[in-house]
Amino acid sequence: MTIDITGTTAADIADSVRALRDRGELRPGDSLPPVRELASSLGVNRNTAVAAYRQLAQAGIVVSRGRAGTTLAGAGAVAQEGFAPDTVLRDLGTGNPDPARIPDPSAALSRIASRPVLYGEPVIDRDLEHWAREWVSADLAVSDFRITVTSGAVDAVERLLAQALTRDDAVALEDPCFLSSIHTVRLGGYRPVPVPVDEEGMTVDGLRAALDAGVRAVICTPRAQNPTGASLTPERARALRALLAEHPYVLVIEDDHFSMLSQQPYESLIAPGHHRFALVRSVSKFLGPDMCLAVAATDPATAERLAMRLSPGTTWVSHLLQRLTLAQLTDETVVARIRDTAAHYAARNDAVAARLRDRGFDVRSTDGLSLWVGFARPAREIAERLMRRGWLARTGDEFTLHEQAAPSTHLRLTVHDLSDDDTTRLVDDLIACAR
C-alpha cells in the first residue's frame, strides 16, 4: 500500500500522518514506511523522520515495534492502576489500598470550618500550608521552599512538567516505571529517557546517561518505588546527589506517594544547592484515592509558575477538601490508624514474600502495596497460566519504557488482602505455573 506522507520538518510529517488517519486513509494496524525509506522519499535527514515518528508515538498515534516496524495505534485502553473491569478472576494487579483500612471522613466533616471561600482568596488553606511545611521540612535539606496544593500527585507532576518543559524535551523516568508517570510524560509530548532501577533505587550509571542525554527533568520515587518496591539507600542517594550537583537547573521531582505508610527513612536527591525541585506527597494511599489532594514543596521560582496554573476559584483544590484533609491528618485517632495500616501492609507483604522465598522464588521484602516477583521465564507465560487457575496478575511488561526490551520476567502482585488460605493457594499455583 502506498502512503502519501508529506512534509519537510518533523512537525509537518507528523501532521501529515494525523491527517491521513483522520481521513481514514490510515487505519489502526496499518504499517508506516521504515524511517530510512520515509526520509529518502521525502528528501529529508533520517533524524527528521525519527523525530516525526517519536512525536507520533508520544501522542499515542503510532506504536513502534522495533524490527517489526511502526504501525498506526488502535483505540485500545492504556494500562491503568485499579480493578480490572468485568473480570471474574481474583485480581492481584490492582495496586489498591485496603478499603477497610481507609479512615472514615464523616467525623472530620463535622469539625471543618464552614466559612465560604470566594474568588480572589488564597489558593492554599493557611492552616494546611502551615501543617504541610512541618510535614516536609524534616526531609528537605533546602530551607527556602514554597507549598502548593494540587489535585493529587499525577496532577502535580503534570503541572510541574508543563511549567518547565516544552514538547520533545527529555525526562528521566525510572525503568520499570509507575504507570501514571509513563502516561503523563508521553501524553505531554515529552521524551522519556529510561533510568534502570535496582534494589537500591535509581541507578547511578543510568542517571548519568540520562543527564548526558540532556534530560531537563528527573522523576524519582525515593521509597516504595512502583512497581519494584525499592527504596533509595543513603549511599545511593548520596551518589545521585553528587551527579545532580553538576546539573543544578534540572528539575528534580520526588514522588513520595507512600509517605506516611512507608517503613523506610526518606532519602532525597534534592541537595541544598539545587535550584529546581519538587517534593510531592499525596494522601491517596492512606486517606483514599478519592481524596484528590497532594502537597508539593518546591523552589520559589517553580512555585510562582505553578501559581499561574492554579487560579483562585477555577483550577485550585477545593478548600473544603483541604480542610477535610487537615482535619483527618491532625486527628490522633486517624494518625494512629494510618500507623497501624502501615504495619499491616508491611507484615502481610513480608509474610507472603517469605513463603515465596521458601519455595524458591526471587522476591524481596520491599516497601509499598505490592510484591515484585521474578521468574526464570517470561512473566506473560506465567500470567496466562495463572488466569487458567483463577488469578489475574500484572506483568512487568506494562511498566517498562524500552519499546524493544526483552520480555519481562517479573510479576507485580498485590497480596496484602489475601487470607492465609488464599496465600497458600496462590503459592501452590505459582509453583505449578512456573514449571
C-alpha positions in Angstrom: 0.0 0.0 0.0 1.3 3.4 -0.9 1.0 6.0 1.9 1.2 9.6 0.7 3.0 11.2 3.7 4.3 14.7 3.0 6.4 17.3 4.8 10.0 18.5 5.3 10.0 19.0 9.1 9.2 16.6 11.9 6.1 18.5 12.8 4.9 18.6 9.2 5.4 14.9 8.7 3.6 14.1 11.9 0.7 16.4 10.9 0.5 14.6 7.6 0.2 11.2 9.3 -2.5 12.6 11.6 -4.4 14.0 8.5 -4.2 10.6 6.8 -5.6 8.9 9.9 -8.4 11.5 10.2 -9.4 11.0 6.6 -9.5 7.2 7.1 -6.6 6.6 4.6 -4.6 5.1 7.5 -6.3 2.7 9.8 -5.3 1.0 13.1 -2.7 -1.6 12.4 -1.5 -0.2 9.1 2.3 -0.1 8.7 4.1 3.1 8.2 7.2 3.2 6.0 10.6 2.4 7.7 12.5 5.5 8.8 15.2 5.3 6.1 12.6 4.8 3.3 10.5 7.7 4.5 13.5 10.0 4.8 14.6 9.1 1.3 11.2 9.5 -0.3 10.8 13.0 1.3 14.4 14.1 0.8 14.9 14.8 4.5 17.5 13.8 7.0 16.9 10.5 8.7 16.8 12.2 12.1 13.9 14.3 10.9 11.9 11.2 10.2 12.9 9.7 13.5 11.7 12.8 15.3 8.4 12.8 13.5 7.7 9.1 14.4 8.8 10.0 18.0 6.2 12.8 18.2 3.5 10.5 16.9 4.5 7.7 19.3 4.4 10.1 22.3 1.0 11.3 21.2 -0.2 7.7 21.1 -0.9 7.8 17.4 1.6 5.2 16.3 3.3 2.2 18.0 6.9 1.3 17.4 7.5 -2.5 17.4 11.3 -2.5 16.8 12.2 -4.6 13.8 8.5 -5.3 13.2 8.2 -1.6 12.2 5.9 1.2 13.1 2.1 0.9 12.9 -0.9 3.1 13.5 -2.2 2.7 17.0 -5.7 1.4 17.7 -8.1 2.7 20.3 -7.2 0.2 22.9 -7.1 1.4 26.5 -3.8 2.0 28.1 -2.8 0.2 31.3 -4.1 1.8 34.4 -3.9 1.2 38.1 -7.0 -0.2 39.8 -9.5 -3.0 39.4 -9.7 -4.8 36.0 -13.3 -4.3 34.6 -15.6 -7.2 34.1 -13.2 -9.9 35.4 -14.3 -12.9 37.4 -10.7 -13.7 38.4 -9.1 -12.9 41.7 -7.3 -9.6 40.8 -3.7 -9.4 42.0 -2.9 -6.4 39.8 -4.9 -3.6 41.4 -2.2 -1.8 43.4 -5.0 -0.6 45.6 -5.0 0.1 49.3 -7.3 -1.9 51.5 -10.7 -0.1 51.6 -11.4 -1.4 55.1 -8.3 0.5 56.3 -9.1 3.9 54.8 -10.3 6.2 57.6 -14.0 7.2 57.6 -14.0 11.0 57.0 -17.5 11.6 58.4 -16.3 12.5 61.9 -13.8 15.0 60.4 -16.5 16.5 58.2 -18.4 17.8 61.3 -15.3 19.6 62.5 -14.2 21.5 59.5 -14.9 25.2 59.2 -17.9 26.1 57.0 -16.9 29.6 56.0 -17.4 30.1 52.3 -14.4 30.8 50.2 -14.7 33.4 47.4 -12.9 34.3 44.2 -9.6 36.1 44.8 -8.8 34.4 48.1 -5.6 32.5 48.7 -5.4 29.2 46.7 -4.0 27.3 49.7 -5.7 27.0 53.1 -3.4 28.7 55.5 -3.7 26.0 58.2 -3.0 23.2 55.8 0.0 25.2 54.4 1.5 25.5 57.9 1.0 21.8 58.6 2.4 20.8 55.3 5.6 22.8 55.8 6.2 20.9 59.0 5.5 17.6 57.3 8.1 18.1 54.6 10.7 20.2 56.3 12.3 17.3 58.1 13.0 15.6 54.8 14.2 18.5 52.7 17.8 19.8 53.0 16.6 23.0 51.4 15.2 25.7 53.7 13.8 28.1 51.1 10.8 26.3 49.6 7.1 27.1 49.0 4.0 24.9 49.5 1.5 24.3 46.7 -1.6 22.1 46.8 -2.7 20.1 43.7 -5.4 17.6 42.8 -3.2 14.6 43.6 0.3 13.6 42.7 -0.4 13.0 39.0 -1.8 16.5 38.7 1.2 17.8 40.4 3.7 16.1 38.1 1.7 17.2 35.0 1.7 20.8 36.2 5.4 20.7 37.2 6.4 19.4 33.8 4.2 21.8 31.9 5.7 24.9 33.6 9.3 23.8 33.0 9.3 21.9 29.7 8.3 22.2 26.1 7.3 19.5 23.6 10.0 16.9 22.9 12.1 17.8 26.0 13.7 14.8 27.6 12.5 13.5 31.0 14.3 10.8 33.1 12.0 8.1 34.3 12.7 5.1 36.4 12.5 1.8 34.5 10.4 -0.1 35.3 8.1 2.9 36.0 4.9 3.9 37.6 2.1 3.7 35.0 0.8 7.3 35.6 4.3 8.8 35.1 4.7 7.0 31.8 1.3 8.3 30.6 1.9 11.8 31.8 5.2 12.1 30.1 4.1 10.6 26.8 0.8 12.4 26.6 2.5 15.7 27.4 4.7 15.2 24.3 7.9 14.8 26.3 10.6 12.3 25.5 11.0 9.6 28.2 14.6 8.5 29.0 14.7 5.3 31.0 16.9 5.0 34.1 17.2 1.4 35.4 16.1 0.7 38.9 17.8 -2.0 41.1 17.3 -3.0 44.8 18.8 0.4 45.9 16.6 2.5 43.6 17.5 4.6 40.6 21.0 3.6 39.3 24.0 6.0 39.2 25.1 4.9 35.7 21.5 5.2 34.5 21.1 8.7 35.8 24.5 9.7 34.4 23.5 8.5 30.9 20.2 10.4 31.2 21.9 13.6 32.2 24.4 13.2 29.4 21.4 12.8 27.0 20.2 16.2 28.1 17.1 15.5 30.3 15.5 18.6 31.7 13.6 16.8 34.4 14.1 13.8 36.6 11.1 12.0 38.2 12.2 9.7 41.1 10.4 7.7 43.7 12.7 7.7 46.7 10.9 4.9 48.6 8.3 2.2 47.8 9.1 2.6 44.1 6.2 1.3 42.0 6.4 -1.5 40.7 9.6 -2.8 42.3 9.1 -1.6 45.9 12.8 -0.5 46.0 13.8 2.4 48.3 16.9 4.6 47.9 19.8 3.7 50.3 21.8 6.5 51.9 24.8 5.6 49.8 22.8 5.5 46.5 21.1 8.8 47.3 24.5 10.4 48.1 25.9 9.3 44.8 22.9 10.5 42.8 23.1 13.9 44.5 26.7 14.2 43.5 25.7 13.7 39.9 22.9 16.2 40.1 25.2 18.8 41.6 26.6 19.3 38.1 23.1 20.0 36.8 21.5 22.3 39.4 18.8 23.6 36.9 17.5 20.2 36.0 14.0 19.9 37.6 14.1 17.1 40.2 10.6 15.8 41.1 10.4 13.4 44.0 7.1 11.4 44.2 6.8 10.2 47.8 3.5 8.5 47.1 3.7 6.1 50.1 4.9 8.7 52.7 3.0 8.0 55.9 2.8 4.3 55.2 6.4 3.8 54.4 8.7 1.7 56.6 11.8 3.2 55.1 13.6 6.5 56.0 13.4 9.2 53.4 16.5 9.7 51.2 16.3 12.7 49.0 18.0 13.7 45.7 17.5 17.4 46.5 20.7 18.9 47.8 20.9 22.4 49.3 22.4 23.9 46.2 19.8 22.6 43.7 17.7 25.3 42.1 14.7 23.4 40.6 13.0 20.8 42.7 9.6 19.5 43.9 8.8 17.0 46.7 5.3 15.7 46.1 3.2 13.9 48.7 -0.3 12.8 48.0 -2.8 11.4 50.6 -4.4 8.8 48.4 -2.7 5.7 49.7 -3.7 6.3 53.3 -6.8 8.6 53.1 -8.1 7.0 49.9 -7.8 7.6 46.2 -11.0 9.8 46.2 -9.2 12.4 48.4 -7.6 14.0 45.3 -5.0 16.1 47.1 -1.3 16.4 47.1 1.2 18.7 48.7 4.2 19.9 46.6 7.2 21.6 48.2 9.0 23.5 45.5 11.7 26.1 45.0 10.3 29.6 44.9 10.6 30.1 41.1 8.7 26.8 40.4 6.1 27.8 43.0 5.4 31.1 41.1 5.0 29.3 37.8 2.7 26.7 39.5 0.6 29.5 41.0 -0.1 30.7 37.5 -1.8 27.4 36.8 -3.8 27.3 40.0 -6.3 30.2 39.6 -8.5 31.1 42.6 -11.9 29.6 42.2 -11.2 27.7 39.0 -8.3 25.3 39.0 -7.5 25.4 42.7 -8.1 22.5 45.0 -11.4 22.8 46.9 -10.8 24.4 50.3 -13.4 22.0 51.8 -11.2 19.2 50.6 -8.1 20.9 52.0 -9.8 21.4 55.4 -11.1 17.8 55.5 -7.6 16.5 54.8 -6.1 18.6 57.5 -8.8 17.6 60.0 -8.0 14.0 59.4 -4.2 14.3 59.5 -4.3 16.2 62.8 -6.6 13.7 64.4 -4.6 11.4 66.6 -7.1 8.6 66.1 -6.7 8.8 62.3 -2.9 9.1 62.5 -2.8 6.0 64.8 -4.9 4.1 62.3 -2.5 5.1 59.5 0.4 3.8 61.5 -1.4 0.5 62.2 -2.2 0.2 58.5 1.4 0.8 57.6 2.5 -2.0 59.9 -0.3 -4.3 58.5 0.8 -3.8 54.8 4.5 -4.4 55.8 3.6 -7.5 57.8 1.4 -9.1 55.1 3.9 -8.4 52.3 6.8 -9.8 54.4 4.8 -12.9 55.2 3.9 -13.7 51.6 7.4 -12.8 50.4 8.9 -15.2 53.0 6.6 -18.0 51.8 7.6 -17.4 48.2 11.3 -17.3 49.0 10.9 -20.6 50.9 9.6 -22.1 47.7 12.5 -20.8 45.6 11.0 -17.6 44.2 13.1 -14.4 43.6 11.3 -11.9 45.7 12.4 -9.4 48.4 10.6 -7.9 51.3 10.2 -4.3 50.0 8.1 -1.3 50.7 4.7 -0.5 49.1 1.4 -2.1 48.3 2.7 -4.9 46.1 5.5 -7.5 45.6 7.8 -7.7 42.6 8.3 -11.4 41.9 10.9 -12.8 39.5 10.7 -15.9 37.4 13.1 -17.9 35.1 10.7 -17.5 32.1 8.8 -14.6 30.6 6.2 -13.3 33.0 3.5 -13.2 30.4 3.6 -17.0 30.2 3.2 -17.2 34.0 0.3 -14.7 33.9 -1.5 -16.7 31.2 -1.2 -19.9 33.2 -2.4 -18.1 36.3 -5.6 -17.0 34.5 -6.5 -20.6 33.9 -6.2 -21.1 37.7 -8.4 -18.1 38.6 -5.8 -15.4 39.1 -5.3 -12.1 37.3 -1.7 -10.8 37.5 0.1 -7.8 36.1 3.3 -8.4 34.2 6.4 -6.2 34.3 6.0 -5.5 30.5 3.3 -2.9 31.4 5.8 -0.9 33.4 8.8 -0.9 31.1 9.9 2.1 29.0 12.0 0.2 26.5 9.8 -0.5 23.5 12.3 -3.1 22.3 13.1 -4.6 25.7 13.2 -8.3 26.2 10.0 -9.8 27.7 9.8 -9.0 31.5 10.4 -11.9 33.9 8.6 -10.2 36.8 5.0 -10.1 38.0 3.7 -7.3 40.3 1.4 -8.9 42.8 -0.9 -7.0 45.3 -1.2 -9.6 48.1 -1.8 -7.6 51.3 -5.5 -8.5 51.3 -5.1 -12.3 50.8 -6.1 -14.6 53.6 -3.7 -17.4 54.7 -5.7 -19.9 52.7 -5.6 -17.7 49.6 -1.9 -17.2 50.0 -1.3 -21.0 50.2 -3.3 -21.5 47.0 -1.5 -18.7 45.2 1.9 -20.0 46.2 1.0 -23.5 45.0 -0.4 -22.1 41.8 2.7 -20.0 41.1 4.9 -23.1 41.6 2.7 -25.1 39.1 2.8 -22.2 36.6 6.5 -21.6 36.8 7.4 -25.2 35.9 
